[in-house]
Amino acid sequence: MPLNEARQSQRTFFPLLLAILLLMATPLLAQQATEEHVGVPLDWSTRHILFTNGGTPEIQAKAARDIRSWINWNQRSAFLFPRYEARPNIVVRKKRHPRIDWAMSLGPGGGMPVGESPAKYSFNITGTYSCPNDFVVYTIGAAPNGTQANIVAFNNLYTGTVSSSCPFGPQTPPTTDFTKPTFMWSYAVGASASFLSPTLSLDGKKVAFIENGNPALFDVLTPTAGQGTDATHPFVLANAGASLVRLDYTNSAAAGCKAGNANSNSSAYIDYTNDVAYVGADNGKLYKITGVFKGVPAVQYCVTVNNGALLTSPVYDQVSNQVFVSDGFKVYSFTPGAAAFTASGSIVVAGAGGDPIVLSPIVDSTNGFVYVFSGADSTQTHSVVSQMNLGLTSQVTAQIGPASNQFILDGDFDNAYFNAGPKTGAGTLYACGTQANNATKPSLYALSFKAPNGLMNAAPAMSDNRNINGATNPPGTCSPLLDFDDGTTDRLFVGTGNFGGTGGANLVTEWNVNTRIPSSATAPNSTAVNEWGGTSAFTIDNVSLTPQATSIYFGTLHAPPNGNVTPCGAANFCAVKLTQSGLQ
């Protein structure tokens, strides 16, 4: 089943690393700062290119050319400099609603899509929060019109039912409610829903995203604060203009690239260093687009990965100069050159049928590994995690339950993986697979690594922990997992639910993973309930002592069924913010 159909229904501080990153990244940041403000954009791609401790000086030097290596370090070392700003507008009030900080309506037509991530922008690279300038962007899987947006943004984020550190911004009608953020802007762009993740420019002034029509369009939006009131009163941008560039990239005049098609599953990956985007389409082609944020977007060239295949989002690794992408069954790598892609390698992960690899590869640039999560292996018997080398010539697979026709989405690595590294035998990769006796129910697995080569052990270190899914273990699936260490607690966040809105636990659980979760673990640290349909992927922001400034952001995947209500309305999809600690 095409992925967008389901979406529619839906502390360690490292002195050596620090020295290298600062020495190598500071000139890059200084150069960019002369051209534009540089903030901290976090999006789906932030979790798909990894930079850990333990790389050689040569690898660290190459990694430092990628701004994401600095963003990665900034997130994982922010606990060394936690920020607190005493402000007179901080409001603390009695807790009125358990668990939810805020939930904002995305309208009745659709929500943040399955497996996709909101994009969060922090204006200050120092970690100091900004109420007007920090914002989060949600794409919406609904056809845009005068009463339904397909992309929105919120600022004044650091608010909640327990406390608020941001004033409530101008609204129509006016309100003094300090428990909600502000719609920064809201747009109905073009004529098609957006089922994929947005990506931000380094200065936060532009947003790149896909209009999922046929043919798909690559859009670069320059939004204006105040345009659009909310998700059901958007500012309509039907055509390209000064604030909207729309590129019909699958019908490009570049040689071999005129094969117009839809794009069900491939978000754009931005190479900030070269102002380039890599994106796929349902015709099986991979495209290189130049001039994304600083010029005029145009297709430079493309390559056929697998004719007619639905490609995942690609990931570009600047260290090896390779683009990694999957057609749902195999993983491929391509080297972008001056005038064309060159095929670098490929490896089979899953047998044909059902596109079992849904999300893009995760590339560990430091240790030289690529990971994918698949609902089937080559025998179509088991759900698996596959670890392969960058050359795509060898792999290790770990079974995480029986094969599933539901989505097996991304897992995530604990802090020990980034701290000591897999080549020391340290670290855990958590993955959500299926229960040993039921392929329709999700279960948690923990995978370990061996020294000195960092290879993943084929046998899970912890298997089939079903307590992520509530006491009754209903059918459903997991969101992509998210791990985040704040210097005291390494936390794992897991969303589970049923895309149809009923029959699933529809909750988020938070687990302390300072030590590996054992099979005997019976309960998470905390739980947030009634996330109807389950959740999209999570985006996380800060480490801060300021109330409400350490949060995760996601969307619900279904409007509440059977007359149930949510904090954002009886029939609406929600954009949700929860604090990292305690999910409150």
N, C-alpha and C positions, 0 to 999 in steps of 0.2 A: 504494500500500500504506500503511495507517495506520502512523504513525511508531512507535507503541508495539509493533507486531508485530515490527519490526526490533529494537527495544530488548530485547524479550524474548529474541530470538535473539542477541543480541549478545556640560649638566648644567648641565643648564644651569638656573641658578636665576633666577627672574623676580621682581625686586624689586617691580615694580608689582603683579603678580598677588598676591604674598605679602601686600603691604600691604592690598590690597583684601579678600582672603579673610580675613585676620586681623581687619580692622576690621568686616567684615560678619558673619563667622561666629562671632566670639567671643561677642557677646551671645546668639546662638542657643544655643551650647554652654553658656554660663553658665546660661541659663534651664533647659535640659534637665538640667544637672548638679544643680540644686536638686531635681529630681524623681527622678533616677535616675542611676546610673553610665553614662557614655557611653564605649563602646569603639569598635573598628574592625571592623565586619562587612563581609566581602567575599563576594560571591556572584555568580551569573550576571549580575545587573543592573549590577554595578560596571563591566563592560566594554561595556554597552549605552547608557550616557549619558556623553558625553564633554565635558570642560571643558578647553580649551586656552588657551595664551597668546594675546594679541592681541585679545580682545574689547573692546568699548566699555565705559566705566564703567557705563553703564546695564545692559548684559548681565551684567557681572561682579557687579553689585549683586544682580540677580535670581538669578543662579546661586548666590550665597553663601547664599541661603535654603534651598538643597537641601544636606543634610548630605553627599550624595555628592560635591559639589564639594570639600568639605574632605577627604573620604577620598581623592579623586583626587589632590589636592595632597599630602596626607600620604604617599601611596605614591611619588609621583614626586619628592619632595624628601627622602625619608628618608635618602638617601645623604649628605646634608649633615651628618647627626647619627648616624652608624652606632654601634650599641650593642655594647658588650662588657662582660660581667660575669664576673669571675673567681669561680668557684664551686668548692668543694672536691670536688663530685661529678662534675666533668668527667672522663670516662673516655676515653682514647685507646687503641685496640688495633689490632693488625694487621688489615688489610683481608681479610675472608674471602670476600666475594661481590662481584663487580664490579657497579657501577652502582646497585644497589638499596640505599637507606638502610633502609627497612622496607616490608614488604607485609603487610597484615592481611587475614584472611579475612572476606569478606562473606557467606559461606555458599555452598552449591551451587545455590541456587534462582535467583539473579540478582545483578546488580551495579549500579554507578552507571550510569545509562542513557546512551545515545548522545546526544551533543551537550549534555549537562547538566553542571552544575558542583557540586562540593562547596561548602559554605559554611564559611569560615574566620573565627574570631573571635579578635581580639587584644584582651586586656583593657586594656592600657595604650596610650593614644593617643600617648605619647611614643616608642613604638617599643621600649621595654624589654620583653624577652620574659618570659613567665610560664609556668612549667611546669604548675602546677595550673589556671590560669585561661584560658590560650589553648587553643582546641580547634577541631576540624574536624568537620563533620557530613556524613554521606553518606546519601542516600536509596537504597533498594534495590528493583530491579525484580523483586520476588518476592512471592508471596502470603504474608502474615504468619500465623504460627501459633506453637505452643510451641517449635518447633525452627528457626524462621527469622524474623529481624527484617526490618522494612522501613524502619527508620531507626536509625542508630547515630551515636555521637560518640566521638572519641579526644582525650585530652589527653596530657601528657608527650610532646609531639610531637617535641622537638628531640633525637632519638636516632638512632643509626645504627650500621652495622657498622664504620665507621672511627672515630667519636668520638661521645660523648654529652654533652649539657649538661643533661640532665634525669635525675633519679632515676627508677627504674622504680617505679611506684606499686603499691598493693595489688592482688594478683591471687589468684585461686583456680584451681589450687594456687599457693602462693607460688613466686617465682622470683627469681633475681638477674641475669637477662638484661637488660642495659642497652641492647640493640639494638632494642627494640620500644617503641611507645607503650602507653598504657593505654586500655582500653575505659572511657570515662567513664560512658556509659550505653548501653543497647541496648533497643529497644522493638519489639514486634509490635503495631502500631496498627490497629485496625479489622479489615477483612477483605480489603483489596485492596492490591496492589502500589503502589509510588510510583515512577512513571516520569519525574518532573519534578524540578526543582531546589528545594532548601530555601532559605528566607530567614530571617534572624535579626533579633531585636529589637536596638535599640541597646545595651541593657544585657546582651545575651547570655543572658537568662533564658528566652526563648521562641523557638520555631521554628514558622514557618508553612510548610506544604507541602500537596500535593494527594494524596488517596487516589484512585487511578485506577480506581474502580469505575464502575458505571452505575446511578444517577447518581454523578458525581464529588462528592467532599466536600472542602471547604476546612477544613483542620485547623490549630489552634494548640495546640502542645504545650508544657507547662511541665515540662521533665524534672527528675528528681532524680538527682544523681550516685550511682552505685552500683547503680541499678536495671538489671538485666540484666547477665549475665556477659560474653557475647560475642555474635556475630551468630547463633549457633545455640542460644543459651540466653538469649532475650530476656525482658524483663518484658512481660507481655501486658496491653494496654489495649484491651479489646474494645469498650467503650462510653465515651461522654462522661462527664466527671466533673470533679473539682477540677483535675486536671492535664491534661485534654484537652477542648477545645472543638471540636465537629464541626458544620460548617455545610453543610447541603444547599442550596448556593447556587443551583443551576440549577432548584430547585423553590421559589424564593422567592415570598412573597405580594406582593412589589412588582409594580406594574402591568406586565404584559407579560413578566414574568420567570419564570413558572411553565411551564417547558418542559424538564423534567428530561432530562439527557443526560450522556454521558461527557465526559472532557477528555483527549485524547490528546497535546496538544502545547503547552499554555499554562501556564507557570509564573506564579505571582503576582508582580507588581511592587508593591513597597511604597513609598508616599509617606510617609516618616517624619514630615515636617512636619505633616501632617494626620491621621496614623494611619489611612491609607486603603490598601486593596489594589485593584489592577486585575487582572482575570483573565478569560480567555475560556473557551469550551467548544466541543464538537463540534456544537452546534446553531447556530453562527455568531453567538452573542450575546457581547457584552462587558459585564462586570459591574463595578460599583463597590461595594466592601465597606467599611463604616466600622467603627471601634472595634476594629481588628485586634489591637493589643498592649496598649492602655491602656483598653479598654472591653469591650463584648460584640459580637463580630463579627455584622454584619447587612448584607444587601443593601439599599442605598439605592435604586438603580435600575439599569437595563440598557438596551442598545440592540442591535438586530439589525444586524450588520455585513454579513453575507451569509448568508442562511438556509441552514442545513445544512452550512456550511463548517467545516473544522477550523482554528480560529484559532491563530496563533502566540502567544507571550508578548507582552503589550503593554509599551510603554515610555512613562512619563509624563515630559514635559519641563516643569519648572516655569517656565522662562524664557518659553516661548510658551504655556504652559497648554494643552498638547495631549497627547492619548494617541495613540500610533502603534501600529498593529497590521496584520498581514497575514492574508489568507485563503488564502495559498499561491500566489496569482497577482497580486494587487493589494496596494498599501499604502494604508491609510486613516488619516485623522486625525479625532479627535473632541475637542471642548472640553467638559470636565466642568463643569456649572453647578450651581446650588443644588438643582435638582430633576430634571435630565435631562442627557444628552449631546446636544450639537449637532454634526452632521456638519460637518467643516471642509474635507475634500478627499479625493481618491483619485487614484491613478495606476496604470496597467497596467504590469506588469513582464514577465510571462510568459504564454504561451498556456495554455489550459486543458489539464489532464491531468497527474495524478501529483503534485500539490502540490509544485512544484519549489522554492518558498521554504519552508524548514523552520524556521529560527530567526528570532527577532524582529528588527525593525529596530534598527540602531545609530544613535542620534541624537547628532549633534555640535551641542550646544546653543550653543556659542560662535560657530561659523562659519555656522550655519544650514543644515546638510545632514543628510540621512537616507540611510543605506546599507542595502542588502540584498544577499544572495548567493543566487543562484538556479541550479538545474540546467537551466534553459531560459530562452530569451528569448521575445519575442512571436511569433517564427516557429518556435519549438521546434527551433532549429538549433544554438544555442550555449549553453554555460554562461556566466553573466555576473555581473558586479558592477554594480549600479545605484546611482548617486548622484543624489539628487533634492533640491530645495529644500524648506524646511519647509512651504511652501504646497502642495506636491505638484502643481505646475503645470508643471514641467519636469524633465528628467532627462538624464543622460549614462550610457551603458552601455559597459562594456569587456568584450570577449570573453575568456574564460579556458578555452578548449578547446571541444570539441564538447559538445552537450547530453548529459546523463547521467541515467540512471534510478537512480543511486546518490545519496547525500546530498552536496550542496555546502553546507558549513557555513561559519561565520564566519571571516573573515580578521581581521587586526589591523594597527594603525598603529605605525610606528616612533616613536622619541622625537623626531625632527625635526618630525614632524607636530604634536606637542604643544608643542615648543619654539618654532619659528619660525612654524608654522601654514601651511596650504595656500594662503592668500591671498598669501603671499610666494613661492609656487612651491616651497616646501620640503615635505619629508615623503614617505613611501612607505607605501602600503597593500599589505600582502602578502595574497594570496588563494590558496587551494588549489583549482585547477580540475581539468581532465582533460588527458591527453596529446593532442597534436595529432592523432595517428593511432589513438588508442585511448581510448574514452570510459569504459572500466572501470578505468583506471589513473590514479592521482592525479599531479598535477604542480604546481609552484609558480610563481606569477606575481607581478610587482611592478608596481604602478600608481602613477603620478605625478600631479602637480597643476600648474596654471598660474596665474601671477600676472596681474592683481591680483584675480581673482574667485574663486580657489580651486577652479575646476571641475576635475574629474578628466579626464585625457587618455584618450580612447577607446582608443588604442593602448598596450598594456602597455609599460613601460620595460624589463621583463625577462620573457621568456616560456618556459614549458615546461621548467623545470628539474626533471628527474626524480630528482635525487639525494636527495630527501627520503624515497624509498621503497626504499632498499637497492639493492645492485648488480644484482639480477635483475629489478627493477621488476615485482613481481607485481601482480595485480589487487587492488584495495582502495579505500579512501577515507581522507580526512583527518579528524582531529578539528578542532574549532575551533582556530585558531592563537592564540598568546599572545606578546605582546611585553612586555619589561620591561627598564628601564634602571636599573642600580645605581650610576650616577655614573661608572663606568669603561667598562663594556661594555653596549651595548644588545643584548639577546639576543632571538631569536625561537625559540619552541618549537613543534615540529610533531609530532603523533602520526599514524602511519599504520597501517592494519591491515585485516583482513577480519573483518566481524562474525561470520562463521561460525567463526572461530578458525583456519582453515587457508587457505592460498593467499595470504596477505598478509604483508607484511614485519613487522608487529606490533612496531613500534619507535617510539621518540621520538628526534628529532634536535634538536640545539641549534645555532643559527647566530649568528655575530657580525654584527650589522647596523649597526655604527657607520657603515659606508658601505653603499650599496644592494648587495644580492647580484647579481652579474652572471650572465648565462646560462652563462658559462664555469665558474662555481663548481662544483667536482666533489665536494666533501666537506664535511659539517658539522663544527663544532668537536668535537662529541662525540655519542655515540649510546648509548641505553639499549635493550636488546633484550628479546625474549620478553615483550612486553606483549600477552598473548593477546587476539586480536580487535581490537587497537587500543585507543585510550584514549577516555575521556569527555573533556569539556572540562577545562581546567586551571584551578586556583585557585592564586595565588601569595601569599606572605606578606611577608617582611621584607627590609630591607637591614641586615645585621648582621655584625659581626666574630666573633660567637659561633659555635662549631661547631654545625652542623646547623640553625641558625636562619634560613637563607635557602633556602626550599624551594618546590617546586611539588607540588600534590596532585591526584590524579586516580584514576579507577577503570578496571580492565580490563573489556572488553566481552564476554569469553567465558571460560568455564572451559577449561583447557588440554586440547587434543584428543589422542587416540591415546596415552594413557598418559603424556604429558608432565606435568611437575610445575612448580609455581611456588613461590616462597618462602612462599606462604600455603596450600599444600596441593594435592593432586593433582587435585581436582575442584571447586575453589572459584574464585569471582570474588574479585578483590583490590582493596583500597584501598591506594594506593601513594604514597610520598613519595620524591622525588628532590631533591638539592641543585640550585640554579640553575646553578652553575658546574660544568661537567664531568659533569653528570647522574650523580653518584656517591652 
